Structures are given as structure tokens and as C-alpha cells.
Amino acid sequence: MKNIFRKSADNKCLFTLCTLAVCIFVLNTANADNLLEKGMKILSGSGEKESREEPTNSEISNAFKQALRIGSENVVAQLGQKNGFNDDPAVHIPLPEKLDTVKSALNKIGLSSLTENLELKLNRAAEKATPEAKKLFLQAIKNMTFEDVMNIYKGPEDSATKYFKNSMSGALAEEMRPIVKNSLSSVGAVKTYNRVMDEYNSIPLVPDAKADLAGYVTNEAMDGIFYYMAEEEAAIRENPAKQTTELLKRVFGSE
């Protein structure tokens, strides 16, 4: 009788185990390979880190604004120092084309140093004005909508810079112009310009010439800032060394 009962109990255990195995198989067939792979990783000690989840929309938005803040701060620091514009061929500000005839006429009478000095002071004005423009860019970044950010995220590597140029150049230029105008006065550009024009107008039969220095330097300074902002944006997207925060690393994928 003992053997009969033992066999009966063993059969029940076997049936239960088989039923449980079938249920697990049915529930996990689709994930069998994945479970096996995870199990092998755990056994081998290589399964400690799971693959990264995709960044959330909020993380993408915050990362882009953070990247643009970092980029604008880097650009301001670079261009806002002495010779930031003047010694950089990519953004150096030449005399306005409207003063080409002035430059040519003064060169002929040995006064080229006057126009060279004026050109230097135009660059000095841009260098002096650039740090003052920082808060304008930071405010523009703060005002960006989620839709703006997502369009930038899905766009080319300079899409943020293009966004600023296309949608905000007018407003930024309006804000920067008085800053540049003050800078032109403080570095002596206005005084030098007046002397240049006095010397030019003293030459007989020269054509009229005039330039809006404040407007010209404002546009040139903004072009220089945008030029390097595009480079900063591309670098942060692509170069791990430029991804200086955990959020940027997560969104732009350097890890």
C-alpha cells in the first residue's frame, strides 16, 4: 500500500510540475530568447547594465536649451575678448563696402593708417558689445516653445542656429544696436570715422560716401556669433568631449 500511495504522490507532483512548465512556456514563448539572453548575461556577470531608454520629450527640450546656453556662453567668451573678432579671419569685420571709395582715396594720399585704425575699432566695438548680448540670447532660449525645440531636434546639426537667425534676428538686432552704438563711442570708432570722413571730403571731386556704422557692426557681430553658435551646436551633438552634462550625454548619445 505504501508504494501505491508514494507512486500516487509522485505522479501528482510530476503532473503539477508539468502543468507549471506548460504555463510558463505559453506565457513566455515570445520572450524566450530574450529571457535566455538575460539569464546568460546574469550568469556571465555581463548583464548589470540594461540598454538606455529613449530620452523623454522633456529631457530633449531641456537638453537643447542647455546645449544652446552652453554654446552661447562659449561663443560670448571667445568673441568678447580682445581680438576675438579682429584676429579671427572667420569673423573679422572689414570696413563697410560703402567706404571702399573712401579707403581707396585715402590710400592714394598716404592716409591708409586712418582707415586701418577705423577697421580695428569696428572690431573692438563688436568685441565690447558681444558680452552685453549674452542675456539677449539666454532670454531667446528661455522663450523657445516645445514645438520649436522638437523641430530643432529633428533638424540638421545647425538647426538651432538657423532658428535664431530666421525668427529672431530682427528683434535681436534691435536690442543689440544701442549696445553696439555705445561701444563704437567708447572705443573711439565714431571719432576716428569723423576724422576719416573729414580727410576724405577735403579731397576735390570725390563722390559722396556715408556708412551706418552701428547698423553695420551690429549685423556683422551677430553673424559672427551665429557662425560660432552653429559650430558649438554641431560639436555638442557629435563630440562627446563637448557633452559636458549628464543630460546632454543622455540625449545626444555619447554614452
C-alpha positions as CSV (number, residue, x, y, z in Angstrom):
1,M,0.0,0.0,0.0
2,K,2.9,2.4,0.8
3,N,4.3,2.0,-2.7
4,I,0.9,2.7,-4.2
5,F,0.5,5.9,-2.2
6,R,4.0,7.0,-2.9
7,K,3.5,6.5,-6.6
8,S,0.3,8.4,-6.5
9,A,2.0,11.3,-4.7
10,D,4.9,11.3,-7.1
11,N,2.5,11.3,-10.0
12,K,0.7,14.3,-8.6
13,C,4.0,16.2,-8.2
14,L,5.1,15.3,-11.7
15,F,1.7,16.5,-13.1
16,T,1.9,19.7,-11.1
17,L,5.5,20.4,-12.4
18,C,4.5,19.6,-16.0
19,T,1.4,21.9,-15.7
20,L,3.5,24.7,-14.3
21,A,6.1,24.3,-17.1
22,V,3.5,24.4,-19.8
23,C,2.0,27.6,-18.3
24,I,5.4,29.3,-18.2
25,F,6.1,28.2,-21.8
26,V,2.8,29.5,-23.0
27,L,3.2,32.8,-21.2
28,N,6.8,33.4,-22.2
29,T,7.2,31.9,-25.6
30,A,7.5,35.3,-27.3
31,N,10.2,36.3,-24.8
32,A,12.0,33.0,-24.6
33,D,15.1,34.2,-26.5
34,N,15.2,37.4,-24.5
35,L,14.9,35.6,-21.2
36,L,17.6,33.2,-22.2
37,E,19.9,36.0,-23.2
38,K,19.3,37.9,-20.0
39,G,19.9,34.7,-18.0
40,M,23.2,34.1,-19.8
41,K,24.3,37.7,-19.1
42,I,23.5,37.4,-15.4
43,L,25.4,34.1,-15.2
44,S,28.4,35.5,-17.0
45,G,28.3,38.8,-14.9
46,S,27.8,41.0,-18.0
47,G,24.1,41.8,-17.5
48,E,24.5,44.5,-14.9
49,K,23.5,47.4,-17.2
50,E,20.4,47.5,-19.2
51,S,20.3,49.3,-22.6
52,R,19.4,53.0,-22.2
53,E,15.8,54.1,-22.6
54,E,15.0,56.7,-25.1
55,P,15.1,60.2,-23.7
56,T,11.7,61.8,-22.9
57,N,10.3,64.8,-24.7
58,S,11.0,66.9,-21.6
59,E,14.6,65.7,-21.5
60,I,15.1,66.5,-25.2
61,S,13.6,70.0,-24.7
62,N,15.8,70.7,-21.6
63,A,18.9,69.3,-23.3
64,F,18.6,71.5,-26.3
65,K,18.1,74.6,-24.2
66,Q,21.0,73.6,-22.0
67,A,23.2,73.0,-25.1
68,L,22.3,76.4,-26.5
69,R,23.0,78.1,-23.2
70,I,26.4,76.4,-23.1
71,G,27.1,77.2,-26.7
72,S,26.1,80.9,-26.3
73,E,28.3,81.2,-23.2
74,N,31.3,79.7,-25.0
75,V,30.8,81.9,-28.0
76,V,30.5,85.1,-25.9
77,A,33.6,84.2,-24.0
78,Q,35.5,83.6,-27.3
79,L,34.4,86.6,-29.3
80,G,34.0,89.0,-26.3
81,Q,37.7,89.1,-25.5
82,K,40.3,91.4,-27.1
83,N,41.0,90.4,-30.7
84,G,38.1,87.9,-30.6
85,F,36.8,89.4,-33.8
86,N,39.9,91.3,-35.0
87,D,42.3,88.4,-35.2
88,D,39.9,85.8,-36.4
89,P,39.6,85.6,-40.2
90,A,36.3,83.8,-40.0
91,V,34.5,86.7,-38.3
92,H,36.9,89.7,-38.7
93,I,34.9,92.8,-39.6
94,P,36.2,94.7,-42.6
95,L,35.3,98.3,-43.4
96,P,31.8,98.6,-44.9
97,E,31.7,98.4,-48.7
98,K,30.2,101.9,-48.8
99,L,33.5,103.1,-47.6
100,D,35.6,101.4,-50.3
101,T,35.9,104.6,-52.3
102,V,37.0,106.4,-49.1
103,K,39.6,103.8,-48.4
104,S,40.9,103.9,-51.9
105,A,41.1,107.7,-52.0
106,L,42.9,108.0,-48.6
107,N,45.4,105.2,-49.6
108,K,46.4,107.3,-52.6
109,I,47.4,110.2,-50.5
110,G,49.2,108.2,-47.8
111,L,46.5,108.1,-45.2
112,S,45.8,104.4,-45.2
113,S,46.5,104.2,-41.5
114,L,43.3,106.2,-40.8
115,T,41.1,103.6,-42.4
116,E,43.1,100.7,-40.9
117,N,42.6,102.3,-37.5
118,L,38.9,102.6,-38.1
119,E,38.6,99.0,-39.1
120,L,40.4,97.9,-35.9
121,K,38.0,100.0,-33.8
122,L,34.9,98.5,-35.5
123,N,36.2,95.1,-34.4
124,R,36.9,96.4,-30.9
125,A,33.3,97.7,-30.8
126,A,32.0,94.2,-31.7
127,E,34.2,92.6,-29.1
128,K,33.0,95.0,-26.4
129,A,29.3,94.6,-27.3
130,T,29.3,90.8,-27.5
131,P,29.2,90.1,-23.7
132,E,26.3,92.5,-23.4
133,A,24.4,90.5,-25.9
134,K,24.6,87.3,-23.8
135,K,21.4,88.0,-21.9
136,L,19.5,88.5,-25.1
137,F,20.4,85.1,-26.4
138,L,19.6,83.5,-23.0
139,Q,16.2,85.1,-23.0
140,A,15.6,83.9,-26.5
141,I,16.4,80.4,-25.5
142,K,14.2,80.6,-22.5
143,N,11.3,81.7,-24.7
144,M,11.5,78.8,-27.1
145,T,8.4,76.6,-27.2
146,F,8.4,72.8,-27.0
147,E,7.4,72.7,-30.7
148,D,10.4,74.9,-31.6
149,V,12.7,72.5,-29.7
150,M,11.3,69.4,-31.3
151,N,11.7,70.9,-34.8
152,I,15.3,71.7,-34.0
153,Y,15.9,68.2,-32.5
154,K,14.7,66.6,-35.8
155,G,16.5,69.1,-38.0
156,P,20.1,69.3,-39.2
157,E,23.1,70.0,-37.0
158,D,22.8,73.7,-37.2
159,S,19.0,73.9,-37.0
160,A,19.0,75.8,-33.7
161,T,21.3,78.5,-35.1
162,K,19.1,78.8,-38.2
163,Y,16.1,79.1,-35.9
164,F,17.6,82.1,-34.2
165,K,18.7,83.7,-37.5
166,N,15.3,83.2,-39.2
167,S,12.9,84.0,-36.4
168,M,14.8,86.3,-34.1
169,S,17.4,88.3,-36.0
170,G,15.3,91.4,-36.2
171,A,14.4,91.5,-32.5
172,L,18.0,90.7,-31.5
173,A,19.4,93.4,-33.9
174,E,17.0,95.9,-32.4
175,E,18.2,95.1,-28.9
176,M,21.9,94.9,-29.8
177,R,22.1,98.1,-31.9
178,P,22.1,100.6,-28.9
179,I,24.7,98.4,-27.2
180,V,26.9,98.5,-30.3
181,K,26.3,102.2,-30.7
182,N,27.6,102.8,-27.2
183,S,30.6,100.5,-27.9
184,L,31.5,102.4,-31.0
185,S,31.7,105.6,-29.0
186,S,33.6,104.1,-26.1
187,V,36.3,102.6,-28.2
188,G,36.8,105.8,-30.3
189,A,35.4,104.4,-33.5
190,V,33.0,107.3,-34.0
191,K,35.7,109.9,-33.5
192,T,38.0,108.0,-35.9
193,Y,35.2,107.8,-38.5
194,N,34.6,111.5,-38.4
195,R,38.3,112.2,-39.0
196,V,38.3,109.7,-41.9
197,M,35.4,111.5,-43.5
198,D,36.9,114.9,-42.9
199,E,40.1,113.9,-44.7
200,Y,38.1,112.3,-47.5
201,N,35.8,115.2,-48.1
202,S,38.8,117.5,-48.2
203,I,39.8,115.8,-51.5
204,P,38.4,117.6,-54.5
205,L,35.7,115.9,-56.7
206,V,35.3,112.7,-54.6
207,P,31.8,111.1,-54.7
208,D,29.6,111.3,-51.6
209,A,30.1,108.4,-49.2
210,K,28.5,107.5,-45.9
211,A,28.0,104.4,-43.7
212,D,25.8,103.4,-40.8
213,L,28.4,102.1,-38.5
214,A,26.0,101.0,-35.7
215,G,23.8,99.0,-38.1
216,Y,26.8,97.5,-40.0
217,V,28.7,96.4,-36.9
218,T,25.5,95.0,-35.3
219,N,24.9,92.8,-38.3
220,E,28.5,91.7,-38.5
221,A,28.7,91.0,-34.8
222,M,25.5,88.9,-34.9
223,D,26.8,87.0,-38.0
224,G,30.0,86.2,-36.0
225,I,28.0,85.0,-33.0
226,F,25.8,82.8,-35.2
227,Y,28.8,81.4,-37.1
228,Y,30.3,80.0,-33.9
229,M,27.0,79.1,-32.3
230,A,26.5,76.7,-35.3
231,E,29.9,75.2,-34.7
232,E,29.1,74.8,-31.0
233,E,25.7,73.2,-31.7
234,A,27.3,70.7,-34.1
235,A,30.1,69.8,-31.7
236,I,27.7,69.2,-28.8
237,R,25.6,66.9,-31.0
238,E,28.5,64.9,-32.3
239,N,31.5,65.3,-30.0
240,P,31.4,63.5,-26.6
241,A,34.0,65.9,-25.2
242,K,31.6,68.8,-25.7
243,Q,28.7,67.0,-23.9
244,T,29.6,68.3,-20.5
245,T,26.5,67.4,-18.6
246,E,24.7,64.1,-17.9
247,L,21.6,65.4,-19.7
248,L,23.5,66.2,-22.9
249,K,25.1,62.8,-22.8
250,R,21.8,61.1,-22.4
251,V,20.0,63.0,-25.2
252,F,22.8,63.2,-27.7
253,G,24.0,59.7,-27.1
254,S,27.7,59.9,-26.3
255,E,27.5,57.1,-23.7
